[in-house]
């Protein structure tokens, strides 16, 4: 599949915002949080969600008809995502307002719990857009939902640590560090597991089934059309085989190995170290999302994508 930058940015930004909100909510249940810090952290998450939402609009063909994307909510995971994302933004705004107005602890816990539920629901909706496509074996697996969730938890908690470090929230920073370590290592392990699984997959379709020519020694010399089309542009990434082989190592290095190494070698109290980890992980997760799309081998490429 061709990775669209709008979707790469949307899934990365919104996933980080979800992970930030989840970590902040859980922390608020276990320790008293500084109100000013919590307001700032929720505001950052809202900005990320808004940025992801704006990025997703660039993926629409008819932007004026965007509201119709929610019409098929009974059967479409994309429609459900379109509904749940504004719900999360609204829930985060209500949580922010409750903190700002000094609502009771019970009300704040209820608001944060609602945000956690909607956060988890959004991860499921986003991941199931891809996991429900059974003809794309690389996506049609529970690991797709698990990896979307864990990658968001990791990146969101790293960003929350950077915010805590910058505002001197030492108690929260100490509590978050095991969360960062556990979520990042688990996300790395399960993403590698998905890569290994996908590498062992056998294609369900063949050149013979794609063309309807059932000859054992069939060789394709042209792409099946006289010129380029939607099929040749939208279902193939266009990168070389060398790039596709190297990109998994690139994203593992940037999203997991280097941030963890940076924190281990330079300590976890410095704001610059956390900002470096945030930047490395953001670039790495963009690369990870590129790999996620590029490695999905659409059956139609058997017919359309070989060019003489």
C-alpha positions in Angstrom: 0.0 0.0 0.0 1.1 3.6 -0.5 1.7 5.4 2.8 -0.1 8.8 2.8 1.6 11.4 4.8 -1.8 12.7 6.1 -2.5 9.3 7.7 1.0 8.8 9.0 0.7 12.2 10.8 -2.8 11.5 12.0 -2.1 8.1 13.5 1.2 9.3 15.1 -0.1 12.5 16.6 -3.4 11.1 17.8 -1.7 8.0 19.2 0.7 10.2 21.2 -2.1 12.3 22.5 -4.1 9.2 23.6 -1.1 7.8 25.4 -0.5 11.1 27.1 -4.1 11.3 28.3 -4.1 7.6 29.4 -0.9 8.0 31.5 -2.1 11.3 33.0 -5.4 9.8 34.0 -3.9 6.8 35.6 -1.4 9.0 37.5 -4.2 11.2 38.7 -5.9 8.2 40.3 -2.7 7.2 42.2 -1.3 10.6 43.3 -2.3 14.2 43.6 -1.3 16.2 40.5 -0.5 19.8 40.3 -3.6 21.4 38.7 -1.6 23.8 36.5 0.5 20.9 35.1 -2.6 18.8 34.5 -4.2 21.6 32.6 -1.1 22.1 30.5 -0.8 18.4 29.7 -4.4 18.1 28.7 -4.0 21.2 26.5 -1.0 19.6 24.7 -3.0 16.4 24.1 -5.9 18.5 22.7 -3.5 20.3 20.3 -2.1 17.0 19.1 -5.6 15.5 18.5 -6.5 18.7 16.6 -3.3 18.4 14.6 -4.1 14.8 13.8 -7.7 15.6 12.8 -6.5 18.4 10.5 -3.9 16.1 8.9 -6.6 13.5 8.2 -8.6 16.1 6.2 -5.8 16.1 3.5 -6.6 12.4 2.9 -10.2 13.2 1.8 -11.1 13.6 -1.9 -14.1 15.8 -1.3 -13.4 17.7 1.9 -16.8 19.5 1.9 -18.4 16.1 2.4 -16.3 15.0 5.4 -19.4 14.9 7.6 -20.6 11.9 5.6 -17.7 9.8 6.9 -19.7 9.2 10.0 -22.8 7.9 8.2 -21.9 4.3 8.1 -21.2 3.8 11.8 -23.1 0.6 12.0 -20.7 -1.3 9.7 -17.6 0.9 9.2 -14.7 1.2 11.6 -13.7 4.4 9.9 -17.1 5.9 10.6 -16.8 4.8 14.2 -13.3 6.4 14.4 -14.8 9.7 13.0 -17.3 9.7 15.8 -15.0 8.6 18.7 -12.2 11.1 17.9 -14.4 14.2 18.6 -15.8 12.5 21.6 -12.3 12.1 23.0 -11.6 15.8 22.2 -14.8 16.7 24.0 -14.1 14.5 26.9 -10.6 16.0 27.3 -12.1 19.5 27.1 -14.6 18.7 29.9 -11.8 17.2 32.0 -9.8 20.4 31.5 -12.8 22.5 32.4 -13.5 20.5 35.5 -9.9 21.0 36.7 -10.0 24.7 35.9 -13.3 25.3 37.7 -12.2 23.2 40.7 -14.7 20.3 40.4 -14.9 17.7 43.2 -12.4 14.8 43.2 -15.2 12.3 42.4 -16.3 14.3 39.3 -12.7 14.6 38.1 -12.2 10.9 38.5 -15.3 10.2 36.6 -14.2 12.6 33.8 -10.7 11.0 33.6 -12.2 7.5 33.6 -14.5 8.5 30.7 -11.4 9.8 28.8 -9.6 6.5 29.4 -12.5 4.5 28.0 -12.9 6.7 24.9 -9.1 6.7 24.4 -9.0 2.9 24.3 -12.1 2.9 22.0 -10.3 5.2 19.6 -7.3 2.9 19.4 -9.6 0.0 18.7 -11.5 1.9 16.0 -8.4 3.2 14.3 -6.6 -0.2 14.3 -9.7 -2.1 13.2 -9.9 -0.1 10.0 -6.9 -2.1 8.9 -7.2 -5.3 11.0 -10.7 -6.0 9.5 -9.3 -6.3 6.0 -8.8 -10.1 5.8 -7.3 -10.0 2.3 -4.4 -8.0 3.7 -2.7 -10.7 5.8 -0.2 -8.2 7.3 -3.0 -6.3 9.0 -5.6 -8.9 9.7 -4.3 -10.0 13.1 -4.9 -9.0 16.8 -1.3 -7.6 16.9 -2.5 -4.7 14.8 -4.8 -3.4 17.6 -2.2 -4.3 20.3 0.6 -2.4 18.5 -1.5 0.7 17.8 -2.3 0.8 21.5 1.2 0.1 22.9 3.0 2.5 20.5 0.6 5.3 21.6 1.1 4.4 25.2 4.9 4.6 24.8 5.1 7.8 22.9 2.4 9.5 25.1 4.2 8.6 28.3 7.6 9.8 27.0 6.0 13.1 26.0 4.3 13.4 29.5 7.7 12.8 31.1 9.2 15.6 29.1 6.4 17.9 30.2 6.9 16.7 33.9 10.6 17.3 33.7 10.1 20.8 32.2 7.7 21.8 35.0 9.6 20.2 37.9 7.1 17.5 38.6 9.6 15.1 40.1 7.2 12.8 41.9 5.2 12.3 38.7 8.4 11.9 36.7 9.6 9.1 39.0 6.3 7.3 38.8 6.2 7.5 35.0 9.6 6.1 34.3 8.7 2.5 34.9 5.6 3.1 32.8 7.8 4.4 30.0 10.2 1.5 30.2 7.5 -1.2 30.3 5.4 0.3 27.5 8.3 1.0 25.2 10.0 -2.4 25.7 6.6 -4.2 25.3 5.8 -2.2 22.2 9.2 -3.0 20.7 8.8 -6.7 21.5 5.4 -7.1 20.0 6.2 -4.9 17.0 9.1 -7.2 16.2 6.8 -10.1 16.7 4.5 -8.7 14.1 7.4 -8.1 11.7 8.5 -11.7 12.1 5.0 -13.0 11.5 4.6 -10.9 8.4 7.9 -12.1 7.0 6.7 -15.7 7.2 3.4 -15.1 5.4 2.6 -16.9 2.2 0.6 -14.9 -0.4 -3.0 -16.0 -0.7 -3.1 -14.8 -4.3 -0.7 -15.6 -7.2 0.0 -14.1 -10.6 -2.0 -16.9 -12.1 -5.1 -16.1 -10.0 -4.7 -12.4 -10.6 -4.6 -12.7 -14.4 -6.7 -15.8 -14.8 -3.9 -17.4 -16.9 -3.3 -20.8 -15.3 0.2 -21.6 -16.6 2.9 -22.8 -14.3 5.7 -20.6 -15.9 3.9 -17.3 -16.1 6.1 -14.2 -16.2 4.6 -10.6 -16.2 6.3 -8.1 -18.5 4.0 -5.1 -18.2 1.7 -3.6 -15.6 -1.6 -4.6 -17.1 -2.5 -1.1 -18.3 -1.1 1.2 -21.0 -0.5 4.1 -18.5 -0.6 4.9 -14.9 -3.9 5.0 -13.0 -5.4 5.1 -9.5 -4.6 1.4 -9.1 -0.9 2.0 -9.9 -0.6 5.1 -7.7 -2.6 4.3 -4.6 -1.9 0.6 -3.8 1.9 0.6 -4.1 4.5 2.5 -2.1 6.9 3.0 -5.1 10.0 2.4 -2.9 12.8 0.0 -3.8 13.1 -3.4 -2.2 16.3 -2.3 -0.5 14.4 0.6 1.2 11.6 -1.7 2.4 14.1 -4.1 3.9 16.0 -1.3 5.8 13.1 0.7 7.1 12.1 -1.7 9.9 15.6 -1.4 11.3 15.4 2.4 11.0 12.2 2.7 12.9 13.3 0.2 15.6 16.4 2.3 16.1 14.7 5.6 16.3 11.4 4.7 18.1 12.8 2.3 20.7 16.6 1.7 20.9 18.0 5.3 20.8 15.4 6.8 23.1 16.0 4.1 25.7 19.8 4.3 25.3 19.6 8.1 25.6 17.7 7.9 28.9 20.0 5.1 30.2 23.2 6.9 29.4 22.3 10.5 30.2 19.8 10.1 33.0 16.1 10.8 33.3 16.1 14.2 35.1 17.2 16.4 32.2 14.6 18.1 30.1 16.9 18.1 27.1 17.2 14.3 27.3 13.5 13.8 27.4 13.0 16.3 24.5 15.6 14.3 22.5 13.7 11.1 23.3 10.4 12.7 22.1 11.9 13.9 18.9 13.7 10.6 18.1 10.5 8.6 18.9 8.3 10.9 16.8 10.5 10.4 13.7 10.8 6.7 14.4 7.0 6.3 14.7 6.5 8.0 11.4 8.9 5.5 9.9 7.1 2.7 11.7 3.8 3.8 10.3 5.3 4.0 6.8 6.5 0.4 7.2 3.0 -0.7 8.4 1.5 0.6 5.2 4.3 -0.3 2.8 4.5 -3.9 3.9 0.8 -4.6 3.3 0.8 -6.4 -0.1 -2.4 -5.6 -1.8 -3.5 -8.5 -4.1 -4.2 -6.1 -7.0 -0.5 -5.3 -7.3 0.1 -8.7 -8.8 -1.8 -7.5 -11.8 -1.0 -3.8 -11.9 2.4 -3.1 -10.4 5.0 -4.9 -12.5 6.4 -2.4 -15.0 8.6 -3.6 -17.9 
